[in-house]
Every structure is written in structure tokens, then in C-alpha cells.
Amino acid sequence: MPLSTQLHLLLVSDDYATLKTVRAAAAQLGVGLACMATSEAGCDYVERRKIDGLFLDLGVSAWQQLLDTIRLGTSNRFAVTFACTNNRLTGKEAQAHGAHTVLQKPLSVDGVVSHVQSAREFMIRERRRYFRHQAYLPVTLSVKNTEQHALITNLSEGGMAVRVTHAIESSSLVDFSFQLRAGPVISGRGNVAWHDKEGMVGIQFQFVRDTGKDLLLDWICHQERLKAEHPSWGDQHAEAPPF
């Protein structure tokens, strides 16, 4: 399945008419949609999953908490947020909490489709930064002049997941160097965004040296073409911890 069709939206609403409309629009657009009835359930979802866009019904309680959770979070802070309301003042309050667009209720399928299409290019670009491609490649990591050899398990434009032999603390600055198969060496610097007890760390790229970024983008585009040609191939994306 091409990356451009793998956008994933979240709807938080306890209103059946809103649910029915957004579901119909998502089906027409061919994007994924998860539905939650409360802000609390929405907060739990965005802390565990990567989303590209949020439709938030301002009729649910504690909606401010959900917007704040997204904006102060990591992987979902750039998610496009559509606030749905029939109250103009409430809509302005939602924008103050980070909502990008205010939609007047009752929603229409055409209106929802139009707003998602307008934001689609941005959402695709952001998803590409996070989407992980499996890549079992050796990598050299250097932290405070201490070097170790490790294994990349997945790779994206924005970072990589690595299995290390020696633990690295969160927020550590890491110099890295690896070689794409039959390709050039790519090096740069990143910071440790997360780690677990199984020896995995997530490294978010701060910069990639010289032409490495373009070479990495070429490799990612090639992986996307392969996925489009072989949709049954597995991969890792939103289920992994965020970079």
C-alpha cells in the first residue's frame, strides 16, 4: 500500500451525527480512522499511537486536556487538528490551545473531505518523517568519546531504532555512522529519544552530514516504491515508540 494512502485520523466525539459524517468522509478518502467517545480515551490513544490528524468535538468534556497533550507530546505534536463546534467562542478557545481549523457543526461529508485534502500534503510529509522502514544495518555510535557497534532495526527520515550492546541514557547526544547496502556511508548526530529494557534505543536525527540526507531520502523513496509493489511486506511505523 503506498505511503500516501496510510494516513491515520482520530475522531473524539460522543455525537452520532458527527461520527457518521467523519466515518463516511474517511471511507471516501481511503484513510484510517479510530473513534473515541471521551477526551480521556483520546489522550490514552495519542500517547500510544501516531496519528496524522484529529477531529475533536468540543462538546466532549476536558477537550482542552487532549489538545494540550498533543501539543506538548512528541510524535503527535504536528498532527493537524480540526475542532468541531457550533459555538464561535469555544472555537476561538480551541485555536488558543493549538487547533488548526474550526469546523462548524453539523458537519458535512464534502466539508470534511475538503479540509482533509487541503491538509493532506502536510500530513504525508510529516508521516514520512516518522514512518519506519525495516533495515538491519550495522551502525557505529559514539557517546562522550565512547564508541560501540550496534544494529539498526528500523530507519526513517527523522531517526532510527537501534539495538545496542551498552545502554545509552535518554537525551544523550550520539554521533552515528552507517552504510546503506551497496551505498555510501551516512553520518551525523542525534539524541536518544527513548530506550527500553531489551537494549533498544530510539535516536532522533539532529542533522545528517554532507549529502547524507539526500541519499537517505532516495533510499526511503525506494523503500516506498517496494512497498507499493509488494503491499504484503511487513513494516514498522506507528506502533513503535516515537522518535
N, C-alpha and C positions, 0 to 999 in steps of 0.2 A: 504494500500500500504506500503510495507516495507520501512524503512527509507533509506536504501541503494539505492533505485530507485528514491529518491526525490531530487537528485542533481539538481541545477538550474544554468545554464550558461547564460552569457550575451555576445552578439556579437555587436560590434560597427564597422560598415563598410558601405560605400556607394557603394561598388563594388558588382555587381550582382553575379559574379562567386564565390567570397568568401562567400557571403550569401548563395548561393545554396549549396556549399560544406559543410559548417558548419551545415546547416539545415539537410542535409542528414546524416551527422555523428551523430548529436544529436538524430535523429529518430532511427538510428541503435543502439545507446547506451541506448535509453529509458530514456533520461534526459530532463528536461525542458530547453527551450531556449527562451530568449527575444532578439529582434533585434532592434537596434537603428542606425540611419544614421549619427549622429553627436556626437562629444565629449560632447557638452553641454547637449544633451539629455541623454547621458550615465551618466554624473555627477549627473543629477537630479534623475536618476533611482537608482544609488547606494546609494544615500543619503536617499532614501525611502525604499529600498528593500535589503534583504540579498541575496547575490549571492555566489556561490561556486567557480566559475571560470569565467574569462573574456578572450574573443578573441578580440583583439584590432588591427584593421587595421591601420597601421602607415601612411596610405595615407590620413586619415582624418585630418583636421586641429585641433590644440590645443590638440593633443593626450597626450602631457605631462601633461596637467592640469588634465586629467582623471586619469592617473596613480598616480599623487600626491594626488588627492582627495581620492583614495582608500587607499594608504599607510598611510595617515595622519588621516584617519577616524577611526571609532570604529568597527562596526560589520563586515566590509568587508576588513579589513587590511590584513587578512590572505588568501584572495581569490587568487587562482592560476591564474597567468596572462600569456597568450600566445600572444606575439607580432607577427604580421604578416606583412612581408615586403619583398621586393626584393632588398633592399639596405642594405649592410652589416654595414655601418657606422651608419645608422639610427637604426638598430637593437641593436648595442652596446650602443647607447644613451638611448634606451628604457630600457635596462638592468640597466643602471645607475639610471633610475627613478623607478626601482623596478620590472621590468618584469622578470619572472622566466625563460621563454623559448622563443626563437625566431624561428618562423616557416617561411620558405621561400615560397613566392608566385610564381606561383599559388599553392594553397593548394590542397591536395588530400583527399578524404574521409577516406581512410585507414590511412593516416598520422595523421589526426585529431583524429580519433578513438584511435589510438595507444597512442598518447600523453595524452588524457583524461584518458585512462585506467591506464597509468603509475602514474597519479596523483590522481586516484580515492580514494585510501585508505586514503590519507591525507585529501582529501575533505570531505570524510564521517566522519572522526574523528573530523574535525572542525565543521561540521554541527551538530554532536551530542552535542558539547559544547553549541550550541546556540538553538537547537530545543526545543520548549516549549511544555510541556505536561500539559493539564488542571489538576489542583489539588487544590481543595477547602479545604485548611487545615488551622487551626489556627496557628499563629506564634507569638512569643514574641520578640519584638525588643527593643533594648536598645541603646540610643544615649546620650553620655555625662551624664551617670547615670540617664537618664530619660527613664522610661520603658513604653511601650504601647503594647496593644494586637491588632493584625491586622489579615488579611486574605490573605493567598497565593492564587492567581488565576491561575498562571501557574508556572512551575518549569522545570529547565533544569540542566545539569551538571555544567553549568557555572554561574547560577544565578536564580533569581525568580522575578516575578511581584507580588506586594503586594498592597492591598487596606488598607490604613492607616486611622486612625481617627484624627491624628495630623500630620500636614505637616512636612516633613523632607527635609532639603536643599540638593541640589546636591553636590556630593563629600563627604558627611558626612560619617564617619565610623560608622558601625552598627554591634552590636553583635546580633545574632539571635539564636532562638531555636524553633524547631518544631518537631512534631511526625508524621511519616508516619502512615497511617491507620493500626492498629494492628501490629505496628512495633516499633522500638526503637526511642529514641529522637536523633535528629541530631542538632548539634550546631556548630557555627563558627563565622566568621567575614566577613563582606563585605563592599562595598562602594556604595553609591547611584549614579547610572549612569544617571538616568533621573527621572523626575516627571512631572505630569500634573495637570490641574486644577480640575480634577474629583477625586483627592485623591489617584491616583495610583503612585507607585514608582517602579523603576527597581533597584534591588540590585544585583550587581556583586560580586560573591564569591571571597574573597581573600584566605581563607582557611576554610576547614571543619575539625573539631576536631576528633581525635582518628580514629575509624573505620567508621565514618560517610560517608566519600567519597565512600568507597566500598559499603556501604548499599544503598546510593543514586544511584550509578551505577546499582546495582541489580534491584532497583525499576524502573529505566529508561529502562533497558533491558526488564523488564516485560511489561512495557507500550508499547514498540515497538512490542513485540510479540502480544499483544492485538490488536494493530492497524493493524498488518499483517493479523490477523484472522478476524477482523471486519473493513475493509477498509472504510466503510461508516461513521465511527465515526468521528466527527469533532475534530479539534485541533487548536492550535495557534502556528505559527512559524515565518515565515519571515515578516508577516505583522505587528507584534508588534515592538515597539521601540527596538533598540539593547541594550544589556547589556554592 
